[in-house]
Amino acid sequence: MGRVEEKLGQLSVSLPPVAAPAGVYVAAIVHQGLVYTSGQLPFVEGQLPSTGKVGAEVSTDEARELAAVAGLNALAAIKQAIGDLDRVTQVLKVTVFVASDASFTDQPKVANGVSELLGDVFGDAGKHVRSAVGVAVLPMNSPVELEVTVAYE
């Protein structure tokens, strides 16, 4: 086990199995020193723990936790692509999509769930640029979906 996975253990979390794609795509792709993940949902043992719109059926705090879960799924996809998360040199970009009730405007608070996870796990290398986007609906009625791009050696 590498230092990144040891850090995950200290945070009392572990990498889940990589979710099977729900369509014609791969979980992550490697190109010229970068890993791009497909959109990651907050699956736990193959199921979404919550569904619905944030600000209506799902609270901001719950959605924030779901963003961290989706972040773990992204890390699992990255590990599958490059073999070892210790190879990650920088988290570059995180895009978080939040299925939002029409009056919900706290998408950045939801996105903090994954951003804080990445900072806790990678330290300074976990600092990244980010977009938090409110959308009408996500696949399977998920409250959140996210993409992560990292550089690696």
N, C-alpha and C positions, 0 to 999 in steps of 0.2 A: 504494500500500500504506500502510495506517495504522500508527499506533504499536503497536497490539496485535499485528498481524501481523508487524511488524518484531521485536517482542519474541519471538514464536514462532520466527522465523528465527534469532535469537541463541541460542535454546535448541535449535537444530538440529531443529526440528519444523515441520510445516506443516499447514494444514487439509486434511482429506480431502474428497472429494465427499460430499454428504449421502446417507446410505444410503436406499434406497427402503423405504418402510414395508412390514412383513411382514404387515400386516392393514389393517383399515379405520380409519385414523387418520392424522394428519399429524405430521411430525417436530417441529414447534414451533408454538405458537400465541401470539399477542400479544393482551393484554387490559389496558387501563388502565395503560399504562406498564410492564408486566411481560411477560417472555417465559418461558413454561413449555415445557420440552422433554418429549417422550415419552421412554420408557425407551431409553437408548442402550447398545448392545452394543459390545464392543471390535473391531469389524470393521476389518480391514486389507485393502484392495483387494477388498472384498466377502466376505472369508472370516474366520472366527474362527481366530486363531493357535493357540489352545488350547481344549480343552473339558474338562469334568469338575468335580469337587468340589474346592474349596480345602481343603487339609489332607490330601488323598488323591492325586489325579492331578495337581493343580496346587499349586505351592509358594506360600507367602505372598508372596515377592518377585516371582514371575511375575504373580500376581494383582494386586499393587500396580501393576506396569507396565501391565497390561491396564486397570486403572481409569483410568490417565492417558490411554490410547488412547481409551477410551470418553468421557473428558472432551473430547478433541479433536473427537470426533464430535459431542458436544453443542455445542461452540463453532461447528462448521460449521453445525449446524441453527439456532443463534441468529443467525449471520451471514445465513443465507438468509432468516430472518424479518424482520430489521431493516436489512439491507443493509451494515452496517459495525459491527464489534466495538468501535470507538472510541466508539460511542453507549452502551455499557454503563457505567452509573454505579456499580453495586454487584452483586456476586454475593450473592444472599440465602440460598438454601437448596440443599443438595446431599443427595440421598438415594442411598445406595449399597446395592445388594442383592448379597450374596455367597452363591453356591451353596456351602454349607459341609458338609464331612464332619461327622458327628454330634459328634465331639470337638473340632472347630475353634472357637476363641473369639477369634481375632485379627482380627475384621472391621474394627475401627478402623485397624489397620495397613494393610489393603488399601485402605481409603478414603483414607488419606493420599496415595496416588498421585495422585488427582484434586485433592485439596485443595492439595497442594504445587504442582501445575501451575497452578491458578487463582491462587494467591498469587504465583507467579513471573511470571505474565502480567499480572495486574491490580494488583499491589501491595496497598495497603490496601483497595482496592475489591474485591479477591479474597477478603477475609475473609468467612466465611459460617457460618451454622448448618448442622448436618449430622446425619444419622442413618446408621448403618452397621448393616445388618440381615442376619442369617444366614437363608437360606431353603433349602428342600430341593432345588429345581431351578429353573432359569431357561430361557427360550426357547433352543432349539437347543443345549441343554446348555452354555450359556455360563457361565464361572466368575463373571462380574460383569455387572451392569447398573446404570445410574444415571440419575437425573433431575437437572436443574439448573434453577433459577429465578433470573432476573436482572431488575434494574430498568434502564431505559434512558431516554435523552432523545431 
